[in-house]
């Protein structure tokens, strides 16, 4: 504050884009019961060894998740469950450790749960992570991040089973402005291995604001609610990404 500088963390898919989606879906609602997010990368999309090592570092470790109105531990990348998308085939998704899990319950006063899952395109790859999580839980593989280099170099052998199509879904449930129960979902589909462009968009948009002389709030903040969903639309169009907002049955 004293230096009159701005510091914004998490200017990426989460929580910058994910919070923009929740704000869009729940505008005017009386309360939010649940927020369920899942990112589904394309199998053929570029992969980084450092990212893989970071994922493996908490694979099998307990993560605090807001579930049934209280904090409960769930093991990272364990117990994959089915997730449905509008323009992608159903996938298995597993719990991941991201900022939304900690930020959203208080920020949106979410009554029941906030979950985040990652759903790899090839089921065999998803089950491999689940197996690694189990081995760590049993004490057989205490440092799975040491496998990052090996998995990075061999991960391409499964590319023939996948595509260049990835995406994301955010599902919310709660009570609308009239107090009626609602359930809505926002989907994005990114083809041609363009999915990795999405994490860059929030930082690009904020940098453009600064370059244009638009003031950002002084102080240190997360990227939650720093950008409206409409700000991302030109970037989605630039990369040929398709979005859908759907009403879902309760």
C-alpha positions as a LaTeX table, in Angstrom:
\begin{tabular}{lrrr}
\hline
Residue & $x$ (\AA) & $y$ (\AA) & $z$ (\AA) \\
\hline
Unk1 & 0.00 & 0.00 & 0.00 \\
Unk2 & 2.72 & 2.49 & 1.04 \\
Unk3 & 4.64 & 1.89 & $-2.20$ \\
Unk4 & 1.44 & 2.40 & $-4.24$ \\
Unk5 & 2.10 & $-0.74$ & $-6.24$ \\
Unk6 & $-0.18$ & $-3.55$ & $-7.33$ \\
Unk7 & 0.58 & $-7.25$ & $-6.89$ \\
Unk8 & $-1.88$ & $-9.81$ & $-8.25$ \\
Unk9 & $-1.33$ & $-13.54$ & $-7.79$ \\
Unk10 & $-2.94$ & $-16.38$ & $-9.69$ \\
Unk11 & $-3.48$ & $-14.46$ & $-12.95$ \\
Unk12 & $-4.24$ & $-17.68$ & $-14.77$ \\
Unk13 & $-7.06$ & $-20.13$ & $-15.38$ \\
Unk14 & $-7.57$ & $-20.38$ & $-11.63$ \\
Unk15 & $-8.74$ & $-18.30$ & $-9.94$ \\
Unk16 & $-8.90$ & $-15.50$ & $-12.55$ \\
Unk17 & $-10.99$ & $-17.25$ & $-15.21$ \\
Unk18 & $-12.78$ & $-19.63$ & $-12.84$ \\
Unk19 & $-14.01$ & $-16.77$ & $-10.62$ \\
Unk20 & $-15.10$ & $-14.79$ & $-13.70$ \\
Unk21 & $-17.19$ & $-17.79$ & $-14.74$ \\
Unk22 & $-18.77$ & $-18.17$ & $-11.29$ \\
Unk23 & $-19.65$ & $-14.46$ & $-11.25$ \\
Unk24 & $-21.22$ & $-14.83$ & $-14.70$ \\
Unk25 & $-23.23$ & $-17.93$ & $-13.82$ \\
Unk26 & $-24.43$ & $-16.70$ & $-10.42$ \\
Unk27 & $-25.09$ & $-13.00$ & $-11.07$ \\
Unk28 & $-27.86$ & $-11.87$ & $-8.71$ \\
Unk29 & $-28.18$ & $-15.18$ & $-6.92$ \\
Unk30 & $-29.18$ & $-15.22$ & $-3.25$ \\
Unk31 & $-26.65$ & $-17.90$ & $-2.37$ \\
Unk32 & $-24.36$ & $-20.54$ & $-3.87$ \\
Unk33 & $-24.48$ & $-24.12$ & $-2.68$ \\
Unk34 & $-21.71$ & $-25.66$ & $-4.77$ \\
Unk35 & $-18.98$ & $-24.90$ & $-7.28$ \\
Unk36 & $-17.50$ & $-27.83$ & $-9.19$ \\
Unk37 & $-14.71$ & $-27.16$ & $-11.69$ \\
Unk38 & $-12.84$ & $-29.54$ & $-13.94$ \\
Unk39 & $-10.05$ & $-28.86$ & $-16.41$ \\
Unk40 & $-9.59$ & $-31.41$ & $-19.17$ \\
Unk41 & $-6.30$ & $-31.00$ & $-21.06$ \\
Unk42 & $-5.83$ & $-32.52$ & $-24.51$ \\
Unk43 & $-3.53$ & $-35.53$ & $-24.56$ \\
Unk44 & $-1.43$ & $-34.04$ & $-27.36$ \\
Unk45 & $-1.09$ & $-30.60$ & $-25.75$ \\
Unk46 & 2.47 & $-29.60$ & $-24.78$ \\
Unk47 & 3.52 & $-30.87$ & $-21.36$ \\
Unk48 & 6.16 & $-29.41$ & $-19.05$ \\
Unk49 & 8.40 & $-31.44$ & $-16.75$ \\
Unk50 & 8.25 & $-28.79$ & $-14.00$ \\
Unk51 & 4.44 & $-28.84$ & $-14.05$ \\
Unk52 & 4.46 & $-32.62$ & $-13.93$ \\
Unk53 & 6.83 & $-32.57$ & $-10.96$ \\
Unk54 & 4.60 & $-30.10$ & $-9.14$ \\
Unk55 & 1.56 & $-32.33$ & $-9.72$ \\
Unk56 & 3.40 & $-35.44$ & $-8.54$ \\
Unk57 & 4.62 & $-33.62$ & $-5.42$ \\
Unk58 & 1.13 & $-33.76$ & $-3.85$ \\
Unk59 & $-0.10$ & $-36.90$ & $-5.60$ \\
Unk60 & $-1.54$ & $-39.09$ & $-2.84$ \\
Unk61 & $-1.26$ & $-36.42$ & $-0.12$ \\
Unk62 & $-4.36$ & $-35.13$ & 1.70 \\
Unk63 & $-5.88$ & $-31.88$ & 0.41 \\
Unk64 & $-8.41$ & $-29.91$ & 2.44 \\
Unk65 & $-11.65$ & $-29.70$ & 0.44 \\
Unk66 & $-14.87$ & $-27.88$ & 1.44 \\
Unk67 & $-17.33$ & $-30.77$ & 1.37 \\
Unk68 & $-20.74$ & $-31.09$ & 3.06 \\
Unk69 & $-20.24$ & $-27.66$ & 4.65 \\
Unk70 & $-16.95$ & $-28.47$ & 6.37 \\
Unk71 & $-13.31$ & $-29.03$ & 5.58 \\
Unk72 & $-12.49$ & $-32.64$ & 4.78 \\
Unk73 & $-9.26$ & $-34.23$ & 3.53 \\
Unk74 & $-9.20$ & $-35.84$ & 0.10 \\
Unk75 & $-6.13$ & $-37.42$ & $-1.47$ \\
Unk76 & $-4.73$ & $-35.69$ & $-4.53$ \\
Unk77 & $-5.24$ & $-37.56$ & $-7.82$ \\
Unk78 & $-6.85$ & $-40.50$ & $-6.06$ \\
Unk79 & $-10.26$ & $-42.02$ & $-6.74$ \\
Unk80 & $-11.04$ & $-40.56$ & $-10.19$ \\
Unk81 & $-14.74$ & $-40.10$ & $-10.93$ \\
Unk82 & $-16.69$ & $-39.43$ & $-14.11$ \\
Unk83 & $-17.09$ & $-35.86$ & $-15.40$ \\
Unk84 & $-19.35$ & $-34.85$ & $-18.29$ \\
Unk85 & $-18.61$ & $-32.09$ & $-20.79$ \\
Unk86 & $-20.71$ & $-30.49$ & $-23.52$ \\
Unk87 & $-18.31$ & $-30.88$ & $-26.45$ \\
Unk88 & $-15.85$ & $-33.43$ & $-25.05$ \\
Unk89 & $-16.34$ & $-37.08$ & $-24.31$ \\
Unk90 & $-16.83$ & $-37.96$ & $-20.62$ \\
Unk91 & $-13.60$ & $-38.34$ & $-18.70$ \\
Unk92 & $-12.34$ & $-39.48$ & $-15.34$ \\
Unk93 & $-11.36$ & $-36.55$ & $-13.10$ \\
Unk94 & $-9.38$ & $-36.51$ & $-9.85$ \\
Unk95 & $-9.04$ & $-33.91$ & $-7.08$ \\
Unk96 & $-6.21$ & $-31.39$ & $-7.56$ \\
Unk97 & $-4.74$ & $-28.78$ & $-5.23$ \\
Unk98 & $-5.45$ & $-25.30$ & $-6.64$ \\
Unk99 & $-6.22$ & $-21.87$ & $-5.10$ \\
Unk100 & $-9.99$ & $-22.08$ & $-5.65$ \\
Unk101 & $-10.32$ & $-24.81$ & $-3.05$ \\
Unk102 & $-9.17$ & $-22.39$ & $-0.36$ \\
Unk103 & $-10.49$ & $-19.11$ & $-1.76$ \\
Unk104 & $-14.00$ & $-19.87$ & $-2.99$ \\
Unk105 & $-15.71$ & $-21.22$ & 0.16 \\
Unk106 & $-15.21$ & $-17.93$ & 1.99 \\
Unk107 & $-15.32$ & $-15.60$ & $-1.01$ \\
Unk108 & $-18.64$ & $-16.94$ & $-2.31$ \\
Unk109 & $-19.92$ & $-18.19$ & 1.04 \\
Unk110 & $-20.46$ & $-21.56$ & $-0.58$ \\
Unk111 & $-22.76$ & $-23.63$ & 1.61 \\
Unk112 & $-22.02$ & $-27.20$ & 0.58 \\
Unk113 & $-18.86$ & $-27.76$ & $-1.46$ \\
Unk114 & $-16.12$ & $-26.46$ & $-3.71$ \\
Unk115 & $-14.31$ & $-29.06$ & $-5.78$ \\
Unk116 & $-11.69$ & $-28.97$ & $-8.48$ \\
Unk117 & $-10.69$ & $-31.91$ & $-10.65$ \\
Unk118 & $-8.36$ & $-32.54$ & $-13.55$ \\
Unk119 & $-9.47$ & $-35.01$ & $-16.20$ \\
Unk120 & $-6.81$ & $-36.41$ & $-18.50$ \\
Unk121 & $-8.01$ & $-37.47$ & $-21.93$ \\
Unk122 & $-6.58$ & $-41.00$ & $-21.81$ \\
Unk123 & $-8.12$ & $-43.04$ & $-19.03$ \\
Unk124 & $-4.95$ & $-45.14$ & $-18.67$ \\
Unk125 & $-2.97$ & $-42.00$ & $-17.80$ \\
Unk126 & $-5.58$ & $-40.95$ & $-15.23$ \\
Unk127 & $-5.52$ & $-44.38$ & $-13.60$ \\
Unk128 & $-1.72$ & $-44.29$ & $-13.54$ \\
Unk129 & $-1.85$ & $-41.15$ & $-11.41$ \\
Unk130 & $-4.41$ & $-42.84$ & $-9.17$ \\
Unk131 & $-2.08$ & $-45.81$ & $-8.78$ \\
Unk132 & 0.83 & $-43.51$ & $-7.88$ \\
Unk133 & $-1.41$ & $-41.78$ & $-5.33$ \\
Unk134 & $-2.24$ & $-45.15$ & $-3.79$ \\
Unk135 & 1.43 & $-46.18$ & $-3.64$ \\
Unk136 & 2.32 & $-42.97$ & $-1.86$ \\
Unk137 & $-0.57$ & $-43.37$ & 0.57 \\
Unk138 & 0.69 & $-46.86$ & 1.42 \\
Unk139 & 4.25 & $-45.58$ & 1.90 \\
Unk140 & 5.67 & $-47.51$ & $-1.07$ \\
Unk141 & 6.48 & $-44.42$ & $-3.15$ \\
Unk142 & 7.28 & $-41.52$ & $-0.78$ \\
Unk143 & 8.64 & $-39.15$ & $-3.47$ \\
Unk144 & 6.70 & $-39.63$ & $-6.72$ \\
Unk145 & 7.98 & $-36.27$ & $-8.03$ \\
Unk146 & 11.22 & $-38.10$ & $-8.80$ \\
Unk147 & 9.33 & $-39.83$ & $-11.61$ \\
Unk148 & 8.70 & $-36.51$ & $-13.38$ \\
Unk149 & 11.58 & $-36.77$ & $-15.85$ \\
Unk150 & 10.75 & $-40.36$ & $-16.79$ \\
Unk151 & 7.03 & $-39.64$ & $-17.19$ \\
Unk152 & 7.75 & $-36.47$ & $-19.16$ \\
Unk153 & 9.89 & $-38.31$ & $-21.70$ \\
Unk154 & 7.58 & $-41.33$ & $-22.03$ \\
Unk155 & 4.20 & $-39.57$ & $-21.83$ \\
Unk156 & 4.07 & $-39.14$ & $-25.59$ \\
Unk157 & 3.62 & $-42.87$ & $-26.15$ \\
Unk158 & $-0.08$ & $-42.42$ & $-25.32$ \\
Unk159 & $-0.63$ & $-39.57$ & $-27.77$ \\
Unk160 & $-2.03$ & $-41.92$ & $-30.40$ \\
Unk161 & $-4.94$ & $-42.57$ & $-28.02$ \\
Unk162 & $-5.78$ & $-38.89$ & $-27.63$ \\
Unk163 & $-6.58$ & $-35.76$ & $-29.60$ \\
Unk164 & $-5.85$ & $-32.04$ & $-29.63$ \\
Unk165 & $-9.22$ & $-31.26$ & $-27.99$ \\
Unk166 & $-9.28$ & $-30.06$ & $-24.39$ \\
Unk167 & $-11.60$ & $-27.96$ & $-22.30$ \\
Unk168 & $-13.02$ & $-26.95$ & $-18.96$ \\
Unk169 & $-16.34$ & $-26.95$ & $-17.17$ \\
Unk170 & $-17.57$ & $-24.95$ & $-14.17$ \\
Unk171 & $-20.83$ & $-26.11$ & $-12.57$ \\
Unk172 & $-22.67$ & $-24.10$ & $-9.93$ \\
Unk173 & $-25.83$ & $-24.73$ & $-7.94$ \\
Unk174 & $-27.75$ & $-22.48$ & $-5.57$ \\
Unk175 & $-30.74$ & $-20.15$ & $-5.33$ \\
Unk176 & $-31.35$ & $-17.44$ & $-7.91$ \\
Unk177 & $-32.62$ & $-13.90$ & $-7.30$ \\
Unk178 & $-36.15$ & $-15.23$ & $-6.77$ \\
Unk179 & $-34.98$ & $-17.92$ & $-4.36$ \\
Unk180 & $-35.57$ & $-20.70$ & $-6.88$ \\
Unk181 & $-33.07$ & $-23.59$ & $-7.03$ \\
Unk182 & $-30.80$ & $-23.41$ & $-10.09$ \\
Unk183 & $-27.98$ & $-25.41$ & $-11.57$ \\
Unk184 & $-25.90$ & $-23.95$ & $-14.38$ \\
Unk185 & $-22.74$ & $-24.92$ & $-16.24$ \\
Unk186 & $-20.20$ & $-23.09$ & $-18.38$ \\
Unk187 & $-18.11$ & $-25.08$ & $-20.83$ \\
Unk188 & $-15.18$ & $-24.22$ & $-23.07$ \\
Unk189 & $-13.71$ & $-26.44$ & $-25.79$ \\
Unk190 & $-10.22$ & $-25.71$ & $-27.15$ \\
Unk191 & $-9.15$ & $-27.69$ & $-30.21$ \\
Unk192 & $-5.86$ & $-27.96$ & $-32.12$ \\
Unk193 & $-3.81$ & $-28.12$ & $-28.92$ \\
Unk194 & $-4.72$ & $-24.51$ & $-28.10$ \\
Unk195 & $-5.75$ & $-25.29$ & $-24.52$ \\
Unk196 & $-2.41$ & $-24.14$ & $-23.01$ \\
Unk197 & $-3.19$ & $-20.62$ & $-24.26$ \\
Unk198 & $-5.96$ & $-20.28$ & $-21.64$ \\
Unk199 & $-3.66$ & $-20.02$ & $-18.57$ \\
Unk200 & $-1.88$ & $-17.06$ & $-20.21$ \\
Unk201 & $-4.99$ & $-15.00$ & $-20.94$ \\
Unk202 & $-5.61$ & $-13.35$ & $-17.56$ \\
Unk203 & $-2.02$ & $-12.11$ & $-17.30$ \\
Unk204 & $-2.20$ & $-10.77$ & $-20.86$ \\
Unk205 & $-5.48$ & $-8.95$ & $-20.17$ \\
Unk206 & $-4.21$ & $-7.38$ & $-16.95$ \\
Unk207 & $-0.98$ & $-6.32$ & $-18.64$ \\
Unk208 & $-2.99$ & $-4.64$ & $-21.39$ \\
Unk209 & $-4.96$ & $-2.73$ & $-18.77$ \\
Unk210 & $-1.73$ & $-1.43$ & $-17.27$ \\
Unk211 & $-0.33$ & $-0.55$ & $-20.70$ \\
Unk212 & $-3.53$ & 1.36 & $-21.49$ \\
Unk213 & $-3.18$ & 3.37 & $-18.28$ \\
Unk214 & $-6.16$ & 1.76 & $-16.56$ \\
Unk215 & $-5.67$ & 1.80 & $-12.80$ \\
Unk216 & $-5.57$ & $-1.45$ & $-10.85$ \\
Unk217 & $-6.28$ & $-1.52$ & $-7.11$ \\
Unk218 & $-3.26$ & $-0.63$ & $-4.99$ \\
Unk219 & $-2.08$ & $-3.48$ & $-2.78$ \\
Unk220 & $-1.64$ & $-7.25$ & $-2.95$ \\
Unk221 & $-4.58$ & $-9.35$ & $-4.17$ \\
Unk222 & $-5.44$ & $-12.67$ & $-5.69$ \\
Unk223 & $-6.82$ & $-12.58$ & $-9.22$ \\
Unk224 & $-10.30$ & $-13.52$ & $-7.96$ \\
Unk225 & $-12.86$ & $-11.22$ & $-9.58$ \\
Unk226 & $-10.19$ & $-9.04$ & $-11.17$ \\
Unk227 & $-11.61$ & $-9.64$ & $-14.67$ \\
Unk228 & $-15.16$ & $-10.17$ & $-15.99$ \\
Unk229 & $-15.83$ & $-13.16$ & $-18.23$ \\
Unk230 & $-16.61$ & $-10.83$ & $-21.13$ \\
Unk231 & $-12.97$ & $-9.65$ & $-21.11$ \\
Unk232 & $-11.85$ & $-13.15$ & $-22.10$ \\
Unk233 & $-14.22$ & $-13.44$ & $-25.09$ \\
Unk234 & $-11.87$ & $-11.85$ & $-27.69$ \\
Unk235 & $-9.07$ & $-14.17$ & $-26.60$ \\
Unk236 & $-11.31$ & $-17.22$ & $-26.88$ \\
Unk237 & $-12.30$ & $-16.12$ & $-30.38$ \\
Unk238 & $-8.66$ & $-15.50$ & $-31.34$ \\
Unk239 & $-7.86$ & $-19.16$ & $-30.72$ \\
Unk240 & $-11.09$ & $-20.60$ & $-32.09$ \\
Unk241 & $-12.39$ & $-21.71$ & $-28.70$ \\
Unk242 & $-16.11$ & $-22.37$ & $-28.24$ \\
Unk243 & $-18.04$ & $-21.66$ & $-25.02$ \\
Unk244 & $-21.49$ & $-22.79$ & $-23.89$ \\
Unk245 & $-23.60$ & $-21.73$ & $-20.91$ \\
Unk246 & $-26.23$ & $-24.34$ & $-20.07$ \\
Unk247 & $-29.07$ & $-24.77$ & $-17.61$ \\
Unk248 & $-28.93$ & $-28.22$ & $-16.03$ \\
Unk249 & $-31.49$ & $-30.34$ & $-14.27$ \\
Unk250 & $-31.33$ & $-30.27$ & $-10.50$ \\
\hline
\end{tabular}
